[in-house]
């Protein structure tokens, strides 16, 4: 092993030790917890997905569980109104391109 | 009960504690990274949805799951990110409806905790809404940490209007 690699390895070990030192002792990993698994299964995640714990599978499972009507996206008008933009202006920016409208909403949010 | 003896003061309290289990934002394998967990008390679901959707877009967050945590209209929200503690504080403090006591305690402690066991005589948790995003999850659902704690909090008493 070259000197450079040795140094890299040493640095990695030191960083890992620092992380371990920082880590609070009374916290356990959720991976081995039956309570966390029960919680996930209870909210509708399938048991095999909880064990395999792949991110995309998890969301597919949640999507199956909740009614599709609950999966929402805010329209440009709703987003504009939620940051306090008057209805008259919010209606006007609806016709703009999406990028320009979002930029306008963000500017409004920063300014007011 | 408070007993005063000159300059000394003795306080005694008796309270019934309940054991609960909580999931923490800090990750087990990578303690520098945190998952985003929100706690809301007596806020309407529509207000929460609007705030979280704006945050999702602003901070490029992955899917957010909103869970009803008790019958009183309290909600929890989960977003499986791997962000620094500083960034997590920035995002949570940017949520106007967040339970301020939850935010304050989490900031002092160094991680945020949400209850995952139901209170006595209360129904179980229920997913009420998911806010879908184009950004993928940044972490695994099992990468977080868990702990047990004793509390006399019956919920909802942190609300300040």
Interface residues (C-beta under 8 A of the other chain):
Chain A: X19 X22 X23 X24 X26 X27 X28 X29 X30 X31 X33 X35 X36 X39 X40 X42 X43 X44 X45 X50 X53 X54 X55 X56 X58 X59 X62 X63 X65 X66 X70 X71 X72 X73 X74 X78 X79 X82 X83 X102 X106 X109
Chain B: X21 X23 X24 X26 X28 X30 X31 X32 X49 X50 X51 X53 X54 X57 X58 X63 X65 X67 X80 X110 X111 X116 X117 X124 X125 X126 X127 X128 X129 X130 X131 X132 X136 X137 X139 X140 X141 X142 X143 X144 X145 X146 X147
